[in-house]
Amino acid sequence: MPVLDTSFIVDLLRGKTEAHQKLAEMEAEGVSFSTTEINVLELYRGAYLSGKTHQNLEEIRKLLECFQVLELEESVYEVFASLSASLLSKGRVIGAFDELIAAIVLCYDEKIVTRDNHFKEVPELEVIGY
């Protein structure tokens, strides 16, 4: 069950052709989709930063009905800490939210669908680009 990153979900909401093509490819393979609680937080923050808060919130709520939202479980804590420390020591930080998203994806043994190439800095994380 691929995990849809915030960038992918935003591109879907904005009608970006590449995102819709990737979604159609994955749907044709019969996969179901998920996202993380952190991605949901990012989406809500974006809605409140926009000029169309109410409309964007409605679109987000409707879209999220189609996904399973992966929770921040206790098993993620140590994976996040180890990953974040490792990236920091190598000078390759990707940001706390994205490191947390990556840790959740790794703990659920999933792949991430994103246009953000910095996720490729995370060892063992399978990144599906578009």
C-alpha angles and dihedrals in degrees: 000000000000116000112232113221123218092255091057094047092048090050089052091051090048092051096244109177095218092055093048091049091051091047091051090050092052093044089052087057088055097240125151121222139230140179133191134255088247091057089051090053090051091050093051091047089052091050091053091048092052129087091238101053099155094046093046092048090053092050091049094049092049093048094046090059086072095057139064109235111222112221130227099251129185091256089066095062098075094037089054093047093048094045094046093048092047093050091046093051089052093047091243104115115161098190130279096264093050092044088053091048089050091050091052091048091050093048091052089046092235140133127247125230109210146133090220107105094193089080086073087073088072112092115231093011112126109218121200109199131192 
